[in-house]
Amino acid sequence: MTEQEVAAAVEDFVRREFSVSPSDDNFRHDVDLFEDGYVDSVGVTELLAFLETTFAVEIPEEDLFSAEFSTITGIATIVTRHRS
């Protein structure tokens, strides 16, 4: 699975699970999911469970707390890196 495919799957999950409107022009792959209020602290747990189940990866703590983990693009990069 490519990084772009991972990003698309993460976007779909976030839109569906956190009720992000298709017409939300601010929601992009480079937006900070947490700072901009798309995913809350409880949602992080749901997001992690989705990533682990869907992509068969375990996100190390250093990646979980990195700035990279705050965007869809960054999450896709992390997932792709740990799937290799």
Backbone as XML, in Angstrom:
<?xml version="1.0"?>
<chain id="A" units="angstrom">
  <residue number="1" name="MET">
    <atom name="N" x="0.848" y="-1.179" z="0.000"/>
    <atom name="CA" x="0.000" y="0.000" z="0.000"/>
    <atom name="C" x="0.895" y="1.245" z="0.000"/>
  </residue>
  <residue number="2" name="THR">
    <atom name="N" x="0.579" y="2.189" z="-0.860"/>
    <atom name="CA" x="1.393" y="3.396" z="-0.966"/>
    <atom name="C" x="1.046" y="4.391" z="0.141"/>
  </residue>
  <residue number="3" name="GLU">
    <atom name="N" x="1.927" y="5.359" z="0.304"/>
    <atom name="CA" x="1.686" y="6.407" z="1.294"/>
    <atom name="C" x="0.400" y="7.179" z="0.969"/>
  </residue>
  <residue number="4" name="GLN">
    <atom name="N" x="0.146" y="7.400" z="-0.303"/>
    <atom name="CA" x="-1.065" y="8.110" z="-0.715"/>
    <atom name="C" x="-2.322" y="7.296" z="-0.385"/>
  </residue>
  <residue number="5" name="GLU">
    <atom name="N" x="-2.240" y="5.987" z="-0.552"/>
    <atom name="CA" x="-3.380" y="5.121" z="-0.222"/>
    <atom name="C" x="-3.631" y="5.100" z="1.285"/>
  </residue>
  <residue number="6" name="VAL">
    <atom name="N" x="-2.561" y="5.093" z="2.052"/>
    <atom name="CA" x="-2.694" y="5.162" z="3.514"/>
    <atom name="C" x="-3.342" y="6.487" z="3.898"/>
  </residue>
  <residue number="7" name="ALA">
    <atom name="N" x="-2.868" y="7.583" z="3.319"/>
    <atom name="CA" x="-3.418" y="8.905" z="3.617"/>
    <atom name="C" x="-4.916" y="8.959" z="3.280"/>
  </residue>
  <residue number="8" name="ALA">
    <atom name="N" x="-5.303" y="8.398" z="2.156"/>
    <atom name="CA" x="-6.711" y="8.389" z="1.761"/>
    <atom name="C" x="-7.556" y="7.597" z="2.756"/>
  </residue>
  <residue number="9" name="ALA">
    <atom name="N" x="-7.037" y="6.462" z="3.219"/>
    <atom name="CA" x="-7.762" y="5.648" z="4.193"/>
    <atom name="C" x="-7.881" y="6.371" z="5.540"/>
  </residue>
  <residue number="10" name="VAL">
    <atom name="N" x="-6.810" y="7.050" z="5.948"/>
    <atom name="CA" x="-6.846" y="7.811" z="7.200"/>
    <atom name="C" x="-7.841" y="8.962" z="7.076"/>
  </residue>
  <residue number="11" name="GLU">
    <atom name="N" x="-7.804" y="9.652" z="5.944"/>
    <atom name="CA" x="-8.762" y="10.747" z="5.730"/>
    <atom name="C" x="-10.195" y="10.235" z="5.816"/>
  </residue>
  <residue number="12" name="ASP">
    <atom name="N" x="-10.473" y="9.133" z="5.153"/>
    <atom name="CA" x="-11.818" y="8.557" z="5.170"/>
    <atom name="C" x="-12.237" y="8.222" z="6.604"/>
  </residue>
  <residue number="13" name="PHE">
    <atom name="N" x="-11.335" y="7.612" z="7.358"/>
    <atom name="CA" x="-11.632" y="7.260" z="8.740"/>
    <atom name="C" x="-11.938" y="8.504" z="9.572"/>
  </residue>
  <residue number="14" name="VAL">
    <atom name="N" x="-11.095" y="9.513" z="9.469"/>
    <atom name="CA" x="-11.282" y="10.738" z="10.267"/>
    <atom name="C" x="-12.587" y="11.423" z="9.873"/>
  </residue>
  <residue number="15" name="ARG">
    <atom name="N" x="-12.846" y="11.526" z="8.597"/>
    <atom name="CA" x="-14.103" y="12.152" z="8.145"/>
    <atom name="C" x="-15.316" y="11.402" z="8.693"/>
  </residue>
  <residue number="16" name="ARG">
    <atom name="N" x="-15.288" y="10.082" z="8.618"/>
    <atom name="CA" x="-16.419" y="9.253" z="9.039"/>
    <atom name="C" x="-16.580" y="9.246" z="10.558"/>
  </residue>
  <residue number="17" name="GLU">
    <atom name="N" x="-15.502" y="8.983" z="11.277"/>
    <atom name="CA" x="-15.584" y="8.809" z="12.725"/>
    <atom name="C" x="-15.727" y="10.116" z="13.500"/>
  </residue>
  <residue number="18" name="PHE">
    <atom name="N" x="-15.250" y="11.213" z="12.931"/>
    <atom name="CA" x="-15.271" y="12.487" z="13.654"/>
    <atom name="C" x="-16.151" y="13.511" z="12.950"/>
  </residue>
  <residue number="19" name="SER">
    <atom name="N" x="-17.033" y="13.007" z="12.085"/>
    <atom name="CA" x="-18.066" y="13.821" z="11.430"/>
    <atom name="C" x="-17.527" y="15.087" z="10.770"/>
  </residue>
  <residue number="20" name="VAL">
    <atom name="N" x="-16.500" y="14.921" z="9.954"/>
    <atom name="CA" x="-15.954" y="16.051" z="9.198"/>
    <atom name="C" x="-16.746" y="16.169" z="7.901"/>
  </residue>
  <residue number="21" name="SER">
    <atom name="N" x="-17.330" y="17.306" z="7.691"/>
    <atom name="CA" x="-18.165" y="17.541" z="6.517"/>
    <atom name="C" x="-17.341" y="17.513" z="5.232"/>
  </residue>
  <residue number="22" name="PRO">
    <atom name="N" x="-17.890" y="16.937" z="4.176"/>
    <atom name="CA" x="-17.201" y="16.968" z="2.881"/>
    <atom name="C" x="-16.996" y="18.399" z="2.374"/>
  </residue>
  <residue number="23" name="SER">
    <atom name="N" x="-17.790" y="19.325" z="2.856"/>
    <atom name="CA" x="-17.670" y="20.711" z="2.407"/>
    <atom name="C" x="-16.728" y="21.546" z="3.274"/>
  </residue>
  <residue number="24" name="ASP">
    <atom name="N" x="-16.051" y="20.908" z="4.236"/>
    <atom name="CA" x="-15.110" y="21.622" z="5.104"/>
    <atom name="C" x="-13.819" y="21.895" z="4.328"/>
  </residue>
  <residue number="25" name="ASP">
    <atom name="N" x="-13.682" y="23.132" z="3.849"/>
    <atom name="CA" x="-12.513" y="23.502" z="3.039"/>
    <atom name="C" x="-11.220" y="23.565" z="3.837"/>
  </residue>
  <residue number="26" name="ASN">
    <atom name="N" x="-11.312" y="23.636" z="5.157"/>
    <atom name="CA" x="-10.108" y="23.702" z="6.000"/>
    <atom name="C" x="-9.490" y="22.330" z="6.242"/>
  </residue>
  <residue number="27" name="PHE">
    <atom name="N" x="-10.249" y="21.271" z="5.993"/>
    <atom name="CA" x="-9.764" y="19.916" z="6.251"/>
    <atom name="C" x="-8.919" y="19.451" z="5.067"/>
  </residue>
  <residue number="28" name="ARG">
    <atom name="N" x="-7.609" y="19.364" z="5.316"/>
    <atom name="CA" x="-6.655" y="18.930" z="4.290"/>
    <atom name="C" x="-5.687" y="17.918" z="4.919"/>
  </residue>
  <residue number="29" name="HIS">
    <atom name="N" x="-4.878" y="17.324" z="4.100"/>
    <atom name="CA" x="-3.915" y="16.337" z="4.593"/>
    <atom name="C" x="-2.806" y="16.962" z="5.429"/>
  </residue>
  <residue number="30" name="ASP">
    <atom name="N" x="-2.634" y="18.280" z="5.340"/>
    <atom name="CA" x="-1.574" y="18.933" z="6.113"/>
    <atom name="C" x="-2.093" y="19.734" z="7.304"/>
  </residue>
  <residue number="31" name="VAL">
    <atom name="N" x="-3.396" y="19.668" z="7.575"/>
    <atom name="CA" x="-3.963" y="20.387" z="8.718"/>
    <atom name="C" x="-3.651" y="19.615" z="10.003"/>
  </residue>
  <residue number="32" name="ASP">
    <atom name="N" x="-3.430" y="20.343" z="11.087"/>
    <atom name="CA" x="-3.167" y="19.706" z="12.380"/>
    <atom name="C" x="-4.492" y="19.175" z="12.929"/>
  </residue>
  <residue number="33" name="LEU">
    <atom name="N" x="-4.625" y="17.871" z="12.959"/>
    <atom name="CA" x="-5.879" y="17.234" z="13.365"/>
    <atom name="C" x="-6.262" y="17.553" z="14.800"/>
  </residue>
  <residue number="34" name="PHE">
    <atom name="N" x="-5.281" y="17.763" z="15.652"/>
    <atom name="CA" x="-5.536" y="17.967" z="17.069"/>
    <atom name="C" x="-5.700" y="19.452" z="17.410"/>
  </residue>
  <residue number="35" name="GLU">
    <atom name="N" x="-4.787" y="20.269" z="16.930"/>
    <atom name="CA" x="-4.847" y="21.712" z="17.190"/>
    <atom name="C" x="-6.099" y="22.343" z="16.577"/>
  </residue>
  <residue number="36" name="ASP">
    <atom name="N" x="-6.506" y="21.845" z="15.418"/>
    <atom name="CA" x="-7.669" y="22.410" z="14.744"/>
    <atom name="C" x="-8.978" y="21.726" z="15.134"/>
  </residue>
  <residue number="37" name="GLY">
    <atom name="N" x="-8.922" y="20.818" z="16.108"/>
    <atom name="CA" x="-10.127" y="20.255" z="16.700"/>
    <atom name="C" x="-10.821" y="19.143" z="15.946"/>
  </residue>
  <residue number="38" name="TYR">
    <atom name="N" x="-10.159" y="18.536" z="14.995"/>
    <atom name="CA" x="-10.795" y="17.434" z="14.269"/>
    <atom name="C" x="-10.783" y="16.138" z="15.073"/>
  </residue>
  <residue number="39" name="VAL">
    <atom name="N" x="-9.714" y="15.929" z="15.829"/>
    <atom name="CA" x="-9.582" y="14.728" z="16.643"/>
    <atom name="C" x="-9.260" y="15.164" z="18.074"/>
  </residue>
  <residue number="40" name="ASP">
    <atom name="N" x="-10.030" y="14.646" z="19.042"/>
    <atom name="CA" x="-9.776" y="14.999" z="20.435"/>
    <atom name="C" x="-8.963" y="13.892" z="21.118"/>
  </residue>
  <residue number="41" name="SER">
    <atom name="N" x="-8.742" y="14.054" z="22.406"/>
    <atom name="CA" x="-7.888" y="13.105" z="23.121"/>
    <atom name="C" x="-8.460" y="11.694" z="23.120"/>
  </residue>
  <residue number="42" name="VAL">
    <atom name="N" x="-9.758" y="11.547" z="23.190"/>
    <atom name="CA" x="-10.377" y="10.220" z="23.104"/>
    <atom name="C" x="-10.228" y="9.678" z="21.681"/>
  </residue>
  <residue number="43" name="GLY">
    <atom name="N" x="-10.331" y="10.560" z="20.712"/>
    <atom name="CA" x="-10.209" y="10.170" z="19.319"/>
    <atom name="C" x="-8.848" y="9.613" z="18.961"/>
  </residue>
  <residue number="44" name="VAL">
    <atom name="N" x="-7.807" y="10.048" z="19.686"/>
    <atom name="CA" x="-6.461" y="9.521" z="19.427"/>
    <atom name="C" x="-6.450" y="8.012" z="19.628"/>
  </residue>
  <residue number="45" name="THR">
    <atom name="N" x="-7.121" y="7.557" z="20.665"/>
    <atom name="CA" x="-7.191" y="6.120" z="20.944"/>
    <atom name="C" x="-7.894" y="5.387" z="19.797"/>
  </residue>
  <residue number="46" name="GLU">
    <atom name="N" x="-8.986" y="5.965" z="19.310"/>
    <atom name="CA" x="-9.707" y="5.365" z="18.195"/>
    <atom name="C" x="-8.851" y="5.357" z="16.929"/>
  </residue>
  <residue number="47" name="LEU">
    <atom name="N" x="-8.142" y="6.449" z="16.694"/>
    <atom name="CA" x="-7.261" y="6.545" z="15.526"/>
    <atom name="C" x="-6.154" y="5.499" z="15.603"/>
  </residue>
  <residue number="48" name="LEU">
    <atom name="N" x="-5.547" y="5.360" z="16.764"/>
    <atom name="CA" x="-4.486" y="4.355" z="16.932"/>
    <atom name="C" x="-5.013" y="2.941" z="16.701"/>
  </residue>
  <residue number="49" name="ALA">
    <atom name="N" x="-6.187" y="2.645" z="17.230"/>
    <atom name="CA" x="-6.783" y="1.319" z="17.026"/>
    <atom name="C" x="-7.040" y="1.075" z="15.544"/>
  </residue>
  <residue number="50" name="PHE">
    <atom name="N" x="-7.525" y="2.094" z="14.842"/>
    <atom name="CA" x="-7.748" y="1.981" z="13.399"/>
    <atom name="C" x="-6.442" y="1.692" z="12.671"/>
  </residue>
  <residue number="51" name="LEU">
    <atom name="N" x="-5.392" y="2.437" z="12.988"/>
    <atom name="CA" x="-4.101" y="2.247" z="12.313"/>
    <atom name="C" x="-3.543" y="0.857" z="12.570"/>
  </residue>
  <residue number="52" name="GLU">
    <atom name="N" x="-3.610" y="0.414" z="13.820"/>
    <atom name="CA" x="-3.068" y="-0.905" z="14.176"/>
    <atom name="C" x="-3.842" y="-2.024" z="13.492"/>
  </residue>
  <residue number="53" name="THR">
    <atom name="N" x="-5.157" y="-1.901" z="13.464"/>
    <atom name="CA" x="-5.996" y="-2.940" z="12.865"/>
    <atom name="C" x="-5.916" y="-2.935" z="11.346"/>
  </residue>
  <residue number="54" name="THR">
    <atom name="N" x="-6.022" y="-1.774" z="10.760"/>
    <atom name="CA" x="-6.080" y="-1.663" z="9.308"/>
    <atom name="C" x="-4.746" y="-1.929" z="8.636"/>
  </residue>
  <residue number="55" name="PHE">
    <atom name="N" x="-3.672" y="-1.426" z="9.242"/>
    <atom name="CA" x="-2.363" y="-1.505" z="8.589"/>
    <atom name="C" x="-1.390" y="-2.453" z="9.280"/>
  </residue>
  <residue number="56" name="ALA">
    <atom name="N" x="-1.845" y="-3.108" z="10.342"/>
    <atom name="CA" x="-1.013" y="-4.072" z="11.071"/>
    <atom name="C" x="0.316" y="-3.456" z="11.498"/>
  </residue>
  <residue number="57" name="VAL">
    <atom name="N" x="0.228" y="-2.272" z="12.098"/>
    <atom name="CA" x="1.418" y="-1.595" z="12.607"/>
    <atom name="C" x="1.204" y="-1.209" z="14.061"/>
  </residue>
  <residue number="58" name="GLU">
    <atom name="N" x="2.302" y="-1.064" z="14.745"/>
    <atom name="CA" x="2.281" y="-0.518" z="16.094"/>
    <atom name="C" x="3.077" y="0.777" z="16.033"/>
  </residue>
  <residue number="59" name="ILE">
    <atom name="N" x="2.454" y="1.868" z="16.439"/>
    <atom name="CA" x="3.106" y="3.171" z="16.379"/>
    <atom name="C" x="3.942" y="3.353" z="17.639"/>
  </residue>
  <residue number="60" name="PRO">
    <atom name="N" x="5.254" y="3.475" z="17.495"/>
    <atom name="CA" x="6.111" y="3.675" z="18.664"/>
    <atom name="C" x="5.802" y="5.011" z="19.344"/>
  </residue>
  <residue number="61" name="GLU">
    <atom name="N" x="6.033" y="5.068" z="20.631"/>
    <atom name="CA" x="5.740" y="6.263" z="21.420"/>
    <atom name="C" x="6.426" y="7.514" z="20.873"/>
  </residue>
  <residue number="62" name="GLU">
    <atom name="N" x="7.660" y="7.374" z="20.403"/>
    <atom name="CA" x="8.375" y="8.548" z="19.887"/>
    <atom name="C" x="7.683" y="9.121" z="18.644"/>
  </residue>
  <residue number="63" name="ASP">
    <atom name="N" x="7.048" y="8.260" z="17.841"/>
    <atom name="CA" x="6.293" y="8.747" z="16.688"/>
    <atom name="C" x="4.938" y="9.313" z="17.110"/>
  </residue>
  <residue number="64" name="LEU">
    <atom name="N" x="4.324" y="8.676" z="18.078"/>
    <atom name="CA" x="3.021" y="9.117" z="18.561"/>
    <atom name="C" x="3.083" y="10.548" z="19.097"/>
  </residue>
  <residue number="65" name="PHE">
    <atom name="N" x="4.183" y="10.897" z="19.752"/>
    <atom name="CA" x="4.326" y="12.225" z="20.340"/>
    <atom name="C" x="5.102" y="13.192" z="19.458"/>
  </residue>
  <residue number="66" name="SER">
    <atom name="N" x="5.348" y="12.804" z="18.222"/>
    <atom name="CA" x="6.069" y="13.687" z="17.298"/>
    <atom name="C" x="5.088" y="14.627" z="16.591"/>
  </residue>
  <residue number="67" name="ALA">
    <atom name="N" x="5.598" y="15.730" z="16.087"/>
    <atom name="CA" x="4.780" y="16.670" z="15.320"/>
    <atom name="C" x="4.259" y="16.011" z="14.051"/>
  </residue>
  <residue number="68" name="GLU">
    <atom name="N" x="5.002" y="15.064" z="13.534"/>
    <atom name="CA" x="4.620" y="14.367" z="12.307"/>
    <atom name="C" x="3.271" y="13.659" z="12.457"/>
  </residue>
  <residue number="69" name="PHE">
    <atom name="N" x="2.959" y="13.189" z="13.657"/>
    <atom name="CA" x="1.725" y="12.432" z="13.893"/>
    <atom name="C" x="0.484" y="13.323" z="13.911"/>
  </residue>
  <residue number="70" name="SER">
    <atom name="N" x="0.647" y="14.617" z="13.783"/>
    <atom name="CA" x="-0.500" y="15.524" z="13.892"/>
    <atom name="C" x="-1.253" y="15.744" z="12.579"/>
  </residue>
  <residue number="71" name="THR">
    <atom name="N" x="-0.697" y="15.308" z="11.459"/>
    <atom name="CA" x="-1.364" y="15.502" z="10.158"/>
    <atom name="C" x="-1.592" y="14.165" z="9.471"/>
  </residue>
  <residue number="72" name="ILE">
    <atom name="N" x="-2.516" y="14.165" z="8.548"/>
    <atom name="CA" x="-2.777" y="12.946" z="7.770"/>
    <atom name="C" x="-1.541" y="12.553" z="6.972"/>
  </residue>
  <residue number="73" name="THR">
    <atom name="N" x="-0.879" y="13.532" z="6.381"/>
    <atom name="CA" x="0.341" y="13.258" z="5.620"/>
    <atom name="C" x="1.401" y="12.625" z="6.520"/>
  </residue>
  <residue number="74" name="GLY">
    <atom name="N" x="1.588" y="13.184" z="7.697"/>
    <atom name="CA" x="2.584" y="12.659" z="8.636"/>
    <atom name="C" x="2.236" y="11.265" z="9.123"/>
  </residue>
  <residue number="75" name="ILE">
    <atom name="N" x="0.968" y="11.046" z="9.421"/>
    <atom name="CA" x="0.530" y="9.724" z="9.881"/>
    <atom name="C" x="0.772" y="8.687" z="8.781"/>
  </residue>
  <residue number="76" name="ALA">
    <atom name="N" x="0.467" y="9.060" z="7.542"/>
    <atom name="CA" x="0.698" y="8.133" z="6.417"/>
    <atom name="C" x="2.178" y="7.812" z="6.275"/>
  </residue>
  <residue number="77" name="THR">
    <atom name="N" x="3.031" y="8.803" z="6.482"/>
    <atom name="CA" x="4.480" y="8.581" z="6.421"/>
    <atom name="C" x="4.922" y="7.622" z="7.513"/>
  </residue>
  <residue number="78" name="ILE">
    <atom name="N" x="4.428" y="7.845" z="8.728"/>
    <atom name="CA" x="4.784" y="6.983" z="9.864"/>
    <atom name="C" x="4.314" y="5.551" z="9.610"/>
  </residue>
  <residue number="79" name="VAL">
    <atom name="N" x="3.066" y="5.391" z="9.180"/>
    <atom name="CA" x="2.525" y="4.048" z="8.934"/>
    <atom name="C" x="3.324" y="3.338" z="7.853"/>
  </residue>
  <residue number="80" name="THR">
    <atom name="N" x="3.611" y="4.041" z="6.768"/>
    <atom name="CA" x="4.372" y="3.447" z="5.667"/>
    <atom name="C" x="5.767" y="3.041" z="6.129"/>
  </residue>
  <residue number="81" name="ARG">
    <atom name="N" x="6.399" y="3.878" z="6.910"/>
    <atom name="CA" x="7.739" y="3.584" z="7.427"/>
    <atom name="C" x="7.735" y="2.326" z="8.287"/>
  </residue>
  <residue number="82" name="HIS">
    <atom name="N" x="6.722" y="2.144" z="9.106"/>
    <atom name="CA" x="6.698" y="0.984" z="10.001"/>
    <atom name="C" x="6.137" y="-0.273" z="9.358"/>
  </residue>
  <residue number="83" name="ARG">
    <atom name="N" x="5.555" y="-0.141" z="8.188"/>
    <atom name="CA" x="5.093" y="-1.313" z="7.466"/>
    <atom name="C" x="6.209" y="-1.937" z="6.659"/>
  </residue>
  <residue number="84" name="SER">
    <atom name="N" x="7.249" y="-1.188" z="6.393"/>
    <atom name="CA" x="8.365" y="-1.676" z="5.558"/>
    <atom name="C" x="9.182" y="-2.732" z="6.256"/>
  </residue>
</chain>
